[in-house]
């Protein structure tokens, strides 16, 4: 996603949470038949591929930067300790 690729993932809950509305999914139970349908659609709609390339990059840039990830961990640890997150002195 960070490289601006059009992403297709197996529709597991973890993958669905990660991609949001920025990628395509296929039904893992149906397997290749489901994946084939997604691939056929993307091959026939190159403008859709470009749109989702941009969506993927934007989502990665927003949610999966080192700063966002470390901030979320820091907040989690303070919540586990039942302490307020201190103000930053930058």
Phi, psi and omega in degrees: 000319182295335179274000180077036177268152172280118191255140174233127182230155170295140189280047174284155179304321180297316179294319181298319178295319182293315187277336183058233178253028187249014181201177180252154178233159171229155181281113182294333178291319177284336176067230187302325180299316179292317179297319179303318181298317179296314181297318179299319179297315182291324177296324182274350182229073183299332178293329177291321177300314180297317178301316182284336172297315179292319178300316181298314180298316180299316180296316179297317180295332182274314190256341189237034172277161177301319181297315181296317182292314181292324176298318179295318177296316180299316179297317178301314182296320177293322177296319178298328178272359182057043180237149176286148177289124181292153176287145180280146179249054181265000000 
